[in-house]
Amino acid sequence: MAWIPVKYALRKMRERRGMTVAELADLAGISDKMINRYESRTPPSFIRADNADHVSQAFGLSLLAYDKWPAQDRWIEEVHHRGSDDVASSEPHVHQVTTLARYAKQERDLGLHALTMQTTGGPADLLGQYRLNKIFSTPKFYDKHVFAVVGKVDGHQTQPSSAAKKIGADVDEGAVFRLSRNVAKRLPQYVSVFTRDADTTQRMMKAYDDQEWMMVLVHVHYDPPAGTWRGFFFVEAAGQHSKKFCFVVDKIVTEVK
């Protein structure tokens, strides 16, 4: 999948809200030059999913709820685009890995790659891009390792019964949620977490409704696809890849508005 800009739509949307290009760029965490490209008479043939998501969120819109957007706010269109470098696109997979590696290096260069969060149970490693990149490369090595995940609950999807069985979730009580944050300016992070019980699921769904930030403690559950087991699927803006692991919520530490 790729996101195609609708000619002149973004400029009209921005002007209706009385925003300048600089203000929109700052909210989206991308450059003024990029916003100008999207608004130009000849916009790019496609927009990467992460940039499309950042710009949309600046207007209070989520790609996950694209079908519910008002017609006047549809500044992009979702289409199949096999040649795009969309980080969430299924073609080709290497682009997603390359983007994560680039973010991981950027986080390390900023000295933000080895942070810990203090909890009542002691310090926990904060999951950032550097650590996430290492988990994607060698998930088995991190099986059962505990991390703190911080972010705004901005997406959710159903948890397949096969995944629920793998992580020991109660039948139809678990779900998959996405927590998002900016590690630094122009350095976004999205983490999908899997709940196992009704109370945790309901609290996270309320956080989604109220647009709350949360800190949750999760552990890595490693269980690669085999036979009829397809693996875990995260909340992603467009296209999905099976994963060999998932992050299972053990505890909600804080709920912050």
C-alpha positions in Angstrom: 0.0 0.0 0.0 1.0 3.6 -0.5 -0.5 7.0 0.3 -1.0 9.3 -2.7 -1.4 13.1 -2.1 -4.5 14.8 -3.4 -3.5 17.9 -5.4 -4.0 21.1 -3.4 -6.0 19.3 -0.7 -3.4 19.7 2.1 -3.0 23.4 1.5 -6.7 23.9 1.7 -6.9 21.8 4.8 -4.1 23.8 6.5 -5.6 27.2 5.5 -9.0 26.3 6.8 -7.4 25.8 10.2 -5.4 29.0 10.0 -2.1 27.2 10.1 1.2 28.3 8.5 3.5 25.9 6.7 6.0 26.3 9.5 3.4 25.5 12.2 2.2 22.4 10.3 5.8 21.3 9.8 6.6 21.7 13.5 3.5 19.8 14.6 4.2 17.0 12.1 7.9 16.9 12.9 9.0 17.1 9.3 10.6 19.9 7.3 8.9 23.0 5.8 10.4 21.9 2.4 8.5 18.5 2.7 5.2 20.3 3.4 5.8 22.6 0.5 6.4 19.5 -1.7 3.1 17.9 -0.6 1.2 21.2 -1.3 2.9 21.9 -4.6 1.2 21.9 -8.1 3.2 18.7 -8.7 3.3 16.7 -5.4 5.3 13.5 -5.1 3.8 10.3 -6.6 3.4 8.8 -3.1 4.0 9.6 0.5 5.7 7.3 3.0 3.3 5.9 5.6 5.2 7.4 8.6 5.2 10.9 7.0 1.5 10.6 6.0 0.7 9.6 9.6 2.7 12.5 11.1 1.0 15.1 9.0 -2.5 13.6 9.6 -1.9 13.5 13.3 -1.2 17.2 13.2 -4.8 17.6 12.2 -6.1 15.1 14.8 -6.5 12.3 12.2 -5.3 8.7 12.3 -4.4 6.6 9.3 -6.0 3.7 11.2 -9.3 5.4 11.0 -8.9 6.7 7.4 -12.4 5.3 6.4 -14.0 7.6 8.9 -12.2 10.8 7.8 -14.5 13.7 6.5 -14.4 14.1 2.8 -12.9 17.5 3.0 -10.0 16.2 5.1 -8.9 13.4 2.7 -5.7 15.0 1.6 -4.3 11.6 0.7 -5.6 8.4 -1.0 -4.7 4.9 -0.1 -3.7 2.8 -3.1 -1.7 -0.3 -4.1 1.9 0.8 -5.0 4.4 -2.0 -5.4 7.3 0.3 -5.9 7.0 2.6 -2.9 9.4 2.9 -0.1 6.6 3.0 2.4 8.0 1.7 5.7 4.8 -0.2 6.4 4.4 -1.5 2.9 4.7 -5.2 2.1 6.9 -4.4 -0.9 9.7 -4.7 -0.3 10.3 -5.7 3.4 13.9 -4.5 3.4 12.8 -0.8 3.5 11.1 -1.3 6.9 14.3 -2.8 8.3 16.5 -0.1 6.8 14.3 2.6 8.3 14.3 1.1 11.8 18.1 0.7 11.6 18.4 4.4 10.6 16.1 5.5 13.5 18.2 3.3 15.9 21.4 5.0 14.8 19.8 8.4 15.2 18.6 7.5 18.7 22.1 6.3 19.7 23.8 9.4 18.2 21.5 11.5 20.5 22.5 9.4 23.5 18.9 8.3 24.1 19.4 4.6 23.4 20.0 3.2 26.9 17.4 5.0 29.1 15.7 3.3 32.0 12.4 4.1 33.8 11.9 3.8 37.5 8.9 1.7 38.6 7.8 0.4 42.0 9.3 -2.9 41.0 12.7 -1.3 40.2 14.2 0.1 37.0 13.1 -1.1 33.6 14.7 -0.6 30.2 12.8 1.9 28.2 12.0 0.5 24.8 13.3 2.8 22.1 14.4 2.4 18.5 17.9 1.1 19.3 16.5 -1.7 21.5 13.6 -2.4 19.1 16.0 -2.8 16.2 18.0 -5.4 18.2 14.9 -7.3 19.1 13.8 -7.5 15.5 17.2 -8.8 14.5 17.5 -11.4 17.3 14.1 -11.9 19.0 14.9 -15.2 20.6 17.7 -13.6 22.6 15.2 -11.3 24.2 12.5 -13.9 25.0 10.9 -13.0 28.4 12.9 -9.8 28.7 11.0 -6.9 30.4 10.8 -3.4 28.9 8.9 -0.2 29.7 6.9 1.1 26.8 5.7 4.8 26.9 3.4 6.5 24.5 0.0 7.7 23.5 -2.6 4.9 22.8 -3.5 5.8 19.2 -4.6 2.5 17.7 -6.1 -0.9 18.3 -7.1 -4.0 16.5 -8.6 -7.4 17.3 -6.3 -10.1 18.8 -6.7 -13.4 16.8 -7.6 -16.4 18.8 -4.4 -18.1 17.7 -2.3 -15.3 19.1 -4.4 -15.2 22.3 -3.7 -18.9 22.8 0.0 -18.4 22.3 0.3 -15.7 25.0 -2.2 -17.2 27.5 -4.9 -14.5 27.0 -8.4 -15.0 28.1 -10.7 -15.9 25.2 -11.9 -12.7 23.5 -10.6 -10.5 26.3 -7.3 -9.5 24.8 -6.6 -6.9 22.1 -3.6 -5.3 20.3 -2.9 -1.6 21.0 -0.4 0.8 19.5 1.5 3.3 21.7 3.2 6.1 19.8 5.7 8.8 20.9 8.4 11.0 19.5 11.8 9.8 20.9 13.1 13.2 19.6 12.1 15.7 16.9 11.6 13.8 13.7 12.2 10.5 15.4 8.9 8.7 15.9 8.3 5.3 17.5 5.3 3.0 17.3 5.0 -0.1 19.5 2.3 -2.7 19.4 1.4 -4.4 22.7 -0.8 -7.4 23.4 -3.2 -7.5 26.4 -4.3 -10.7 28.0 -7.2 -9.8 30.3 -10.4 -7.8 30.2 -9.3 -5.2 32.9 -6.1 -4.3 31.1 -7.9 -4.2 27.7 -10.6 -1.9 29.0 -8.1 0.4 30.7 -6.1 0.7 27.5 -9.3 1.2 25.4 -10.3 4.0 27.7 -6.8 5.5 27.2 -7.4 5.3 23.4 -10.8 7.0 23.8 -9.4 9.8 26.0 -6.2 10.1 24.0 -4.1 9.3 27.1 -0.4 8.6 27.5 0.6 5.4 29.3 3.6 3.6 30.6 3.2 -0.2 30.5 5.6 -3.0 31.4 5.8 -5.7 28.8 7.8 -8.8 28.2 9.0 -10.2 24.9 7.1 -13.4 23.9 9.0 -15.3 21.2 7.0 -17.8 19.2 8.0 -18.0 15.5 5.5 -19.1 12.8 5.3 -22.9 12.3 2.8 -25.1 10.6 -0.6 -23.4 10.7 0.6 -20.8 13.2 1.2 -17.6 11.1 2.9 -15.5 13.8 2.0 -12.1 15.4 0.6 -9.1 13.6 1.2 -5.6 14.9 -1.0 -2.5 14.5 0.4 -1.0 11.3 -0.6 1.9 9.1 -0.7 -0.1 5.8 0.2 -3.6 5.1 1.2 -6.2 7.7 4.1 -8.6 8.2 4.0 -11.6 10.4 6.4 -11.2 13.4 8.2 -13.9 15.3 7.5 -12.2 18.6 5.2 -9.8 20.4 5.2 -7.5 23.5 2.8 -8.8 26.1 1.5 -6.3 28.7 2.3 -7.4 32.3 1.3 -4.2 34.1 0.0 -0.7 33.5 2.3 1.5 35.4 0.8 5.0 34.8 -2.1 6.6 33.0 -1.3 10.2 32.2 -3.5 12.7 30.4 
